[in-house]
């Protein structure tokens, strides 16, 4: 079976084509095309501008994906699209595009939960069997484990997501959004040397990032007012923008490691799977790896082709559901900004 997947819940528009062999075996990625709407430095991406970008690019990306996959419309079994969660206007653009292709090509539609798409693609690529999942992105922060055909949420962000925290601090520093604000913060953090005190807010299995953002924004304002006069109390070295990025990363990643370890202990798992755009961060993977090794476990993560939002994950998760008989009728092919991970019945797993 072959599925075409459309993803556009935020500023990335992705089109993927995947093949599930009829006799079983690993999925085959035939095409994985992506185009990103990049906002100017110091600004976020507005829903209306992002939706316009998606509408402008979707036809070109679909044609490109079919050509790269070496298939025709007749080879496609179903059209999968991101039903939610995400930003309303971009989601609508993708849902309309999926309906158009379904009607034009006479193919079934499959609405996919964005979070489940990340999880299933991560499991497929890494081979992780039954891990505790840390899902970290611009819009979501969740610690997840599988039980009884549901991905159960053990902990999550109480306010803004971890990726949103990083993105908004990038705006504070007025650094580039190309290729991604979180990536640019990661590169700056590598040159940081001084760990500054920031709020560490873990409440049971949940985290809060809004207060940390407020605190680091205040430190950035202090640095901007006097870029040469603020020195570290111990070394007397000048505090830099890189130190701020380093301190923010170290603090929020330590929080994520703590709640993930607690979930591992609760369910008795020795594996961690990191998915979502922030999962590309090498420092987060390193910190999680230290924790997992101390517990005799392992960490699984993917590179930016699969961590960052993409169409192939939607095609893969959608095809898994389609093979169980699930389809989305045209009249139900809507989208929603709120679609929790644990709402999905995972019929393809025992």
LOLUM-683283 format. One record per residue (C-alpha): residue in one letter; x, y, z. Coordinates in pm, whole numbers, plus 50000, padded with zeros to 5 digits. Last residue first. Layout:
aXYZ ...
REM end
This chain:
x498274953252057 x499194980551811 x497444989051481 x494254999051662 x495815029751824 x492595046951929 x493465084051923 x492225107052201 x495435101652402 x497455124552175 x495115153652226 x493435171351934 x492955208551993 x493595231051693 x491055211451491 x490715201251128 x487795189350922 x487465158750701 x484205147750861 x481965154450558 x484565137650334 x484505105850542 x487765098750730 x488975062950688 x489975035550932 x489964999650808 x492964986851005 x495234992950704 x494055029050698 x495325034551053 x498875023550968 x498575042950642 x497745074750831 x500665070451068 x503055066050775 x501625093550551 x501575117950842 x505175109350929 x506165113350563 x504725148350542 x507225164550774 x507445184251097 x511025184551228 x512215152651394 x512075132151070 x514445149350827 x516045167751122 x517745136551254 x516135109151459 x516215099851827 x516515068852044 x517945069152393 x519115038452583 x518785021752920 x520975008953203 x519585035353439 x522825055353431 x522755050953054 x519315067053036 x520325097753238 x523475104053034 x521535098652710 x518895123952808 x521595150052861 x523225142052526 x519925141552333 x518995175352482 x522435188752389 x522085175752034 x518815194151971 x516925175251702 x514265166051960 x513235202751962 x511395195851634 x509385166651766 x510445132151884 x512685118152158 x512325080752222 x513465068352561 x514075031452633 x514545012452960 x510865011253053 x509495001053392 x506275021253360 x506805043153667 x510595044053652 x510565055053289 x507965081853371 x510195095853647 x513145096253411 x511115116153158 x510065141153425 x513665147653526 x515105148653173 x512555174953072 x513435196953369 x517155193553293 x516375204152935 x514685235853058 x517615246053275 x520525237053047 x518875253052744 x518115286052917 x521575288553071 x523335281952740 x521195307352555 x521895333652823 x525615325552822 x525655329852443 x524165364452484 x527205372752695 x528115377753060 x531535394053105 x534045373553300 x534485382553667 x535125345253733 x532935341354042 x530345369454023 x530015367853642 x530175402753494 x527635428453377 x529415460653277 x530125453852910 x526665448552756 x524945473752981 x521365480352877 x521275450352643 x522515427152916 x519775438553154 x517135433752883 x518475398652819 x518295391353192 x514655402553196 x513895380352895 x515535351353081 x513175356553376 x510005360053168 x510945329152967 x511565309153285 x508185320153418 x506425308453102 x508135274353098 x506055253253335 x506555215753363 x504365186253457 x505045152353618 x504865165653974 x505275203053934 x508635210453775 x509565247253757 x513265255353772 x513425293353774 x516705306553632 x520135311553789 x522865317553533 x525225290853403 x528355306953259 x530335293552964 x528165297752653 x529755290052316 x527615259152249 x524595279752353 x524935300852038 x524525269951817 x521505258052014 x519915292651996 x520295291251618 x518615257251606 x515725269651820 x515195299251585 x514975276951276 x516775276450938 x516535306350932 x514595323651210 x517495347751260 x518335363851592 x516455393251744 x517565383952097 x513965386852220 x512785369051906 x515125340151986 x513595340352334 x510205335252174 x511425305551973 x513015288852277 x509875292052490 x507715280952196 x509865250052164 x509355241952532 x505585245252502 x503755273452677 x501555268052982 x501215236553193 x503655216952981 x503075179352989 x503235147753197 x502095111553186 x500155113652858 x498915079452752 x499355068352391 x496335045752362 x495825009952247 x495894995152599 x499085012652717 x501745033552543 x503865059352724 x504025097052679 x505885126952821 x504475157852651 x505595192252536 x503655205852239 x503455236652016 x507025244851923 x508125209051972 x508985183252235 x507525148052248 x509395127152502 x508285091252445 x508765063352698 x509745034552477 x507945003052360 x509814989352060 x512375015151946 x513325006051589 x514785040551527 x513055049351199 x509725031751258 x509405041951622 x510155078251539 x507655077951254 x505025063451486 x505645089551756 x505725119751526 x502525109051349 x500865103051686 x501565139551770 x500065152451443 x496855132451481 x495945120051135 x492845124150916 x492645097050649 x490965104350317 x490065078150055 x491025084049691 x488925094749392 x491835114549237 x490125148449212 x487885143349512 x490695131249739 x493145156949600 x490725185449675 x489955171550020 x493685170250099 x494185206149979 x491265218150192 x492735200550495 x496175215650427 x494875251250407 x492675245850713 x495655234050919 x497595265450820 x494665287350935 x494035269851267 x497535265351406 x498205230151528 x496615198851668 x495375185951437 x493775169051134 x497125165150959 x496495148850622 x496545114150469 x495475106950110 x494905070350035 x495835041549801 x498245059549566 x499445039149266 x496835053849029 x498175088949099 x501465078748942 x504715067249101 x508425074849073 x508675086949431 x510585117949319 x507905125849059 x505065120449305 x506825142349562 x507535170449314 x503915171349199 x502715172449561 x505275199549645 x504175221549356 x500505218149448 x501195226349815 x503345257249764 x501035287249734 x498365273549967 x501015266150231 x502525300950207 x499085317150237 x498425296450547 x501725307950700 x500895344450629 x497435341050787 x498735321851090 x501505347151169 x505075334351188 x507065349551472 x509145381251450 x512545392451573 x514275381351256 x511925379950954 x509545349950926 x510555318350741 x507835297150579 x509365262950531 x509205238650239 x509355200850277 x509585170150055 x509855134150179 x509595109249894 x509625071349853 x510195062050216 x509905024250240 x508295009350551 x510164980550708 x508894944950661 x505504930850580 x504414910250282 x502294938250134 x505174963050168 x504164995950332 x505125023650091 x505435060250185 x504995093250002 x505555125750188 x504495161950149 x505525187450407 x504625223850469 x506535237450768 x505295269250938 x502745252151166 x500185224251123 x501105218650759 x501565181450693 x500255163150386 x500765125650345 x500555103750034 x499975067150104 x501105035649925 x500005000050000 
REM end
